[in-house]
């Protein structure tokens, strides 16, 4: 187990009474299936909190946690040139791999990966450059229904909802 007691809680740092900006790191993101994500997907439980916890998660190397100054299970903002999401950061069971993050397949990661499918119907799930930073305040990942409504229904069908 990694000793992370020296990490901060994700709030802005204060040095000499001066508030410092939240730390940000640039990482390469890869994605794929996980057992937990697969169980909730195949089991028809995407509307349950279990699925949000299984798919709205980003796994990081312990050294990346140190740079972000957060604890495991902290909410983080994941941003790419394709979009941004809020996810929960957790320690990667596959560490060490500094500079590389992993997210399970699902609607959250689909929002930040390259949507180009090159005619095969599958987005580019590997090698996405992302910025990860701690969330300020009480931000947390949207559950599945909230995420789909905000990022798809309201965005694309706003006029037809009335």
Protein Blocks (a to p, Z undefined) as FASTA:
>chain_A
ZZfklpcehiacdeehiacddddddddddddddfklmmmmmnopmmpmklmmmmmcccdd
fklmmmnopaehiacddddfkbccdddddddfkbccehiacddedjklmmmmcfbgghno
pacfehiacdddddehjbdcddfklmmmmmmmmmmmmmmmZZ
